[in-house]
Amino acid sequence: MKKFSIFVLISLALILTACAPSTGANPDVGMPGANDNGNMPMSDNPMTLVPGASAGVTATPGSMMADNPEAAHMMEPITAPNVQPATETTGGQPLAYRDENGVKVFELTAKAVQWPILDGVTVTAFTYNGTVPGPMIRVTEGDQVRIVVKNELPDPTTVHWHGVEVPNEMDGVPGVTQDPIQPGETFTYEFIARPAGTFMYHSHFEGDVQVGAGLYAPIIIDPREPEANPPAVDKTLMISEWLMTDGQTFAAMPMSGMEPNYFTINGKSFPATETITVRKGDLVRLRLIGIGQFIHPMHLHGMPFEIVATDGHPVPEGARLTKDTVSVAPGERYDIEFVAAETGQWVLHCHILHHTTNNNVEPGGLMLMINVVE
């Protein structure tokens, strides 16, 4: 009888433990109205949750701001003194260089601008050379490259060469490989371009804010030996997210109250995204780059594609996957290729369908048209 009583008490304790609310799991997952990140919807104030959204269980950004000054800084509106409208409206364009004794020298200026992501929607962006994405650095494998970075932002910054094999002191990690570049200062990065492939460069200082605010750009290293059958069309597409509310820009983050409400390809939301026009029979290469903080399963209508490179590294022919959807996670790069077999307008879009909205109105966001003509 005594053993039976002990068994009952232990069983009761286990049942009570199992029924107790978890403090580690996201309490909003599975709740009615939760979004695709498992978070409850935002209110009009980006620093608070809508009423009843587990405010008593999970710390809200507002309470985090009160308790943690560093968190408060990360969740402030993105601002800079005397921010001017962008003078260019298309990002990711090739950056010119000068030759100095066989070294290709590029110049970048980190600065804030008012950047249009859509007709009637302009964000305050931190940029390289005034565009989102910043300018494309395109070089050949083995080139000696020097990049002079001037900081005109109100905050320190650094540049990380994501995926490029650089010397440690050129890696751009503040407090580890270099001191942050202070406002008004200049820092010079130099390395040999390798390996060949699709890469990117971005801020590594307060990346939660600065990368989300627009400090990113592509770097393409072409192979030393030219491709035997290059694609007729070669496009680089950088995928990111924004949070705009009450006319202010915030860094979009995967946390309650800070989720994005705009989504961009090369700094634009549909229908302002580029239409890519190709001819029937053309081989098309799209370089997909995830630079935000959310996963985006990118789906192409009408035509399957092959994944020919991942994170800048070629995939051997026998190992290539043929797909119509590929999930691009933050930091990942996928080179996909397809033959434009059928005429018409074919959609490329994220298949988290909320990501094809502009401030919750569709169509918008991560969508563009592949226009196949005769």
N, C-alpha and C positions, 0 to 999 in steps of 0.2 A: 504493500500500500504506500509505504514511504517513497519507494522508487517511482511509483506511478505519479505521486504528487509532485516530485521533482521534475518529472517529464512534462507534466502539464504546465508548471511554472516556466520552464525553459521554452516550451512551444508558444506560450502566451507572449513571452518577451520577444521572441523572433517575429511573431505576427505584428506586434506593436512597432517594432523597428522597421519592418517592411512597409508599414502603412504611414510612417512618419514622412513629412515633406522633405524632399532632397534639397540641400543647400548648394550642391555643386552643379546640378543640371539646370538648363534653361527652363524656367517654369512656364514659359509661354509656348513651347513647342507642343503642337497638337491642340492648342486652345482655339476656339472659334475666332476667326479674324486674324490669326497669326499669318505673317507673310512668309515668302519662300526662304528666309533666313531663320525662321522660327521665332521672330520677334513680333511683338504687337505693333499695330500701325502708329505712325507719328501723329502728334497734334500739330497745330500751326506753329507752335513754338518748338524749335529743334532741340531745345534743352530739356524738354519734359515729355513724358509719355501721355497718351490719351487717358482720360479718367478710367480707373479700374484695370489698367494694364499692369497688374502685378507690382504696383509702385511700392507696396510694403514688403516685397520679397526680394526684388532685384534693385540694386542701386541705380538710380537714374543719372544721366549725365549732369543734371543740375546739382544733385547731391554730391557727385564726384568732384564737380568744380569747387564746391564749398570746402570739401575735405582735402583736396589735392591741388595746390597751385599749378603744378606742372600739367595736370590734366586740364585745368581751366584754360591754360594757354593753348593747348592743343585744340580745344573746342571753341575758341573765340572766332569771330568772323575774320576772314582773310582780308587784310587791308595793307595799304602802303601809302605814304604821302604822295600827293599830286599824281595819282595814277591817270595815265592818258589812254585814249582809245588806241587799239592796235592799228598800225599803219599797213599791215599785211593781214589778209583774211584766210590764207591757206598755210597750214603747217606741214612739217616734214619734207620740205623742199631741199634739194641738194645744196650744201654749203660750199661756197668757193674757198679756195686755199691759195696761198702763195708758196713758192718753192724757195727755200733757203738752204743752199748747198746740199741739195738732195733730200731735205726734210720737208714734208708737207705740213704747213703751218695753218691751223684754223683758229679763228677767234670767236669766242662765245661771251655774251653778256647776259647775266642773270638779272632780270628786271620784271617789275609788275606792269601789267597792262589790263585794259578792259577788253575781254575777248568774246566775240559773238559766237555762241554755239548753235544758235538758231535765230531766225527772224524774230526780233522782239525779246530775245533772251541773251543777256550779256553777263558774263561772270568776271569777277576779279581774279586774274590768273597770275601765278608766278611762272615766268617763261625763260627760255633761252632764245635770245635775239628777237623777242617780241611775238613769238608764235607758239601755238599748241597743236601738235607736238613741236618741239624745237627743230632746228634744221637737221637734215640727214647728213651725217658724215659718211661718205662712201669712198673707200680706198681699196687697194689691192693687197693681198696677202704678202707680207714681207716689207711693206712700206714703213719707213720711219715717220712717225706721226707726232706732231707737237700741237697741243691744244691749250691756248691761253684763255683762262677764264677770269672775267672781271665780275665782281659782285656789286650790283646796284640795288639789291634787295635791302629791306630794313633789317633783315636777320642774317646771321651767318649761314653758310652753305658749304657743301662739297659736291664733287661729281664722282660717281661710281660707274665703271665701264663693265656693265653687266654681261658676264660670259666671255669677255675678252681676256686673253692671257697677258696680264700686265705685271711689271715688277711690283713687289709688295708696297713700296712707298708711293706707288701711283694708284692704289686701289680705292682711295677716296673715303676711307672710314675715319670719321672724326674721333680724335682721342686715341686712335690706334695706329694709323699709318700717316696721319697729318693733323695739324691744327685746323680747325674750321677757317674758311675764308671769310674774314669779317667784312661788314659793309664798307665799300670803298676800296677793298684790297683786291689783288690779282694773284692767281696761282697758276703755274704752268705744269701741265701733265705731258709726259713724253713716254712713248712705248713703240715697239714694233708691232704692226697690225698682224695678229694671228689668233686663232685659226680663221680660215674662210668660213663665212656663214652669216646668219641673221642675229644681230645683237642689239643692245640699246644702252643708252647712258641716262642716268637720272641722279637726282639728289640723294645723298645718304645722311643728311642732317635733318632731324625732325621729319623723317620721310613720311610719317603718318599724315603730316600736313603738306609738306612741300611737293611730294610726288603727286598727291591728289590734287594739288593746286595747279599742276601743269608742268613741273620741272622734269620732263622726260622727252626722249627723242630717239630715233633709230640710228644705229651705226651698222652699215653693211660692209663686210669685207669680202670682196670678190676673189675667187681662186686665182692663183698665179697663172695657171694654165686655163685659158678661156674655155667655156663650155662648148662642147661640140654642137649641141642642139639647144641653144638658149630659148626660153619662152618668148613668144611674141609680145606678151604683156606681163610685166613684173611690178606688182603693187605691194606696198607695205602698209598694214592696217594696225594701228595702235588702239587698244580698247581700254576705256576708262570710265569713271563715274564722277558725278558732281552732286552737291547738295546746295540748292538755292531756296531761300525762303525770305519773304518780306524784303526782297531786293538785295539781300546780303548773301555772300558766298561763304560756305563752310567746307571744311575737309570732310568728304564722305568716308564713313568708317563702318565696319560691320558690327555696330553696337546700337542698342535701342536708342532711338531719338536722333541718330546721326546717319541713318541709311540714306542712300542717294535717291534723288527724284529725277535726275537727268543722267543719260548714258551716252557716251560719245565714241565715235570711230574717227580717229585723226582729229579730235577736237571739235567734232560736229555731231549734232543729233539729227536723225531723219526728220524731215525731208531735206535738211541742209547737207547731208552726207554726199560724198562724191558718187556720181553714176559712172561706172566703169564700162566703156564701150569697147567691144572686141568684135572680130570678124568670125563668122562661122568657120570652124576648123582650126582656129587659133589654139595654141597651147598657152594656157594662162597660169601664172604662178601668183599666189597670194601669200604674203608673209604675215601671219597673224601673231600679234604680240600682246600679251596680257600685262598691263602696267598698273591696273587699279588694285582693289582689294577684294574683288568678288570673282567667282568662277563664271565663265560664259560659254555654254555649249553652242558653238557657231554652226549653223545649218545652212547648206546650199540647196536651193530648189533646182530640180530639173536635171542635174548632172552629178554623178559621183566624182569624187576626187581621190587622189593618192596623197598620203603623207610622205613627202620626199626628204624632209629633214626635221629634226626635233632639237630645240635649243641650240641651233646653229650647226648641228652635226648631221651629215648626210645619212639617210637610211638606205642600206643596201637593197637593191631591187627585189631580191627574194624575200625580204622582211617587211616590205611596205604594206600598209593596210589600205584597202579601198573602203571609203566611208562617205557618208553625206553629212555627218555631224561630228565635230571634235570639240571636246571641252578644253578651253584655254584657261588655265589657272594663273593667278598672279605670278609674274616672273617668267612664265613659259613662252616659248616661241615655236610655232608650227609653220613650216613651209608646205603648202598644199598646191597640187597641180591638177588641172583638168583640161580636157579638150572641149571647146565650146561647140557642142554638137547640134544644138537646136536654136533657131532664131527666136527672138522674143525677149521680154524683160523678165529676168530671173532674180529672185530675192535671196540675198545672203543676210541672215539675221540670227540673233541670240534666241535660243529656244527656252530660256526662262522668260516667259512672255511678258512679265511685268517690265523686263528690261527693254521692251520695244514700245515704251510709253514715254511721253514728255510730261512730267509732273502729273502722272497717273492718267494721262489721256493718250489713247492710241489713234493712229500709228505714230511711232516716233522712235527715239533712242537708237539702239544697236541694230540698224537696218540700212542696207544700201542695195542698189540695183545693178545687176550685171546685164548690160544691154547687148545682146548678140544680134549682129546685123549680117546681111549677105556680103 
